[in-house]
């Protein structure tokens, strides 16, 4: 180019001249050097803001093509797109790593503010008041810094790890925000989309890591602590929305939504699966074995102290605040998955109960028609087999349903706080349901209410789970007969509970140490589901259960064996609990078959024994 041509182009086409002189398409023939230069740029913190130049250079590769050599076009196009993609992937990976490291630091800071750390501060303050001289700390015990100590500096030249991370993030944010989009061989590239996808994947893994689940030791973080950590992560990512260029709201929404499903987009387990497995395999399994009991007074599961054993504290994972946090984390979808798994365990117990009823069907039919004849009952009852097994399996069902009710209550409170404008119409719609309403309409409304955590007289999830069991060849009439006899079996088996030393009613816990108070929820919920499925009157069959159970417990009062009547008063209180649990029964119905004076005497005896001990 001579001077005349140069001056002419400077006057007529400056932009074309700039493009021609700044063209770096020659790098498409020196790819190894190109990659090394990119790696060196990433190693130098001050050069990070210019790293976006490497993907942009890939857009220049199109200048190396020529219409006389069309066979080179696909080859150059593949190289350009491949390297542009790899560069942006690496930049997005570096940025997301930096963001998540800062999130982890923020989570550590928020963890210092958790209530569990205030005990040491309170004890120190108490000791300081009670003792004249301050006790010197023991050797080997590091002095724990108070929250906020990380902000105190004597010299600003001291650079902390958080400072370094923020500096790197600033440089990376500049490079990712340099351009909104650019074209490489007719393909439009959006750097922010690379960052969004990486952030979403990393956030998913980070949330699962925060849960701290250990399959070997069956340890997991409390839902409230996990929720605090997730909020710290989300809060920081939201604060970066205007700096990163990525759609932070979409990233957070997608990540949290994936955590409400059994598996995320990568096919890995989510916190929904982890917590569902943990509550089923750890907490509820121990509750079924008797090492954990449900305390209605505390509205939580409570671990019983065992000598030589160090169990986890069940109340720390099942009280009201933990159920709210669990519902906040899992959301309606996750709570539905939890409910479906709980119902699978319930139906497996119902299958075994039906087998026991079928084995004793002839005897149960005779008992049903002769329960008011003591002489005949005395000969029929010993012929029953598996009565203890029936009570045990029904108690397990009650424990599972009680836990589900607690989880549903947590979901209801969370849903009410987030969407009060939706909760009001749902509760109003539920109130319009009457016994005369079509059963399909009733179940549809109850399903809607249950999804919002509202308790229902008939559990639609349990009805659906039991309906799925009807795959055998037995007729509906036979199934209905088995359901009726199951209630009879339970009613005549209740006196057996009096022989168990753990069947003593605890005023402090408002329950029994063998969880038999959960029987009431199992009896009411399973009966309602079964007779709804067979389109029969629920109230009629529950009245029949009350009558047969009352007769059985009244006959227990004539028993001379003290071992069989050890906890007769405590077992009598189950009758009132059954009525309180059901909306189909009233105290007047109970009074007609079981005198209230017996309940009053039972409460007095239980209270006297509790205070004496």
Secondary structure, 3 states (H helix, E strand, C coil): CCHHHHHHHHHHCHHHHHHHHCCCHHHHHCHHHHHHHHHHHHHCHHHHHHCHHHHHHHHHHHHHCCCCCHHHHHHHHHHHHHHHHHHHHHHHHHHHHHHHHHHHHHHHHHHCCCHHHHHHHHHHHHHHHHCCCCCCCCCCCCCCCCCCHHHCCCCCCCCCHHHHHHHHHHHHHHHHCCCCCEEECCEEECHHHHHHHHHHHHHHHHHHHHHCCECCCCECCCHHHHHHHHHHHHHHHHHCHHHHCCCHHHHHHHHHHHHCCCECCCCCECHHHHHHHHHHHHHHHHHHHCCEEEECCCCEEEECCCCCCCCCCCHHHHCHHHHHHHHHHHHHHHHHHHHHHHHHHHHHHHHHHHHHHHHCHHHHHHHHHHCCCHHHHHHHHHHCCCHHHHHHHHHHHHHHHHHHHHHHHHHHHHHHHHCHHHHHHHHHHHHCCCCCCCHHHHHHHHHHHHHCCCCCCCCHHHHHHHHCCCCCCCCHHHHHHHHHHHHHHHHHHHHHHHHCHHHCEECCCCEECCCHHHHHHHHHHHHHHHHHHCCCCHHHHHHHHHHHHHHHHHHHCCCCCCCCCCCHHHHHHHHHHHHHHCCCCCHHHHHHHCCHHHHHHHHHHHHHHHHHC
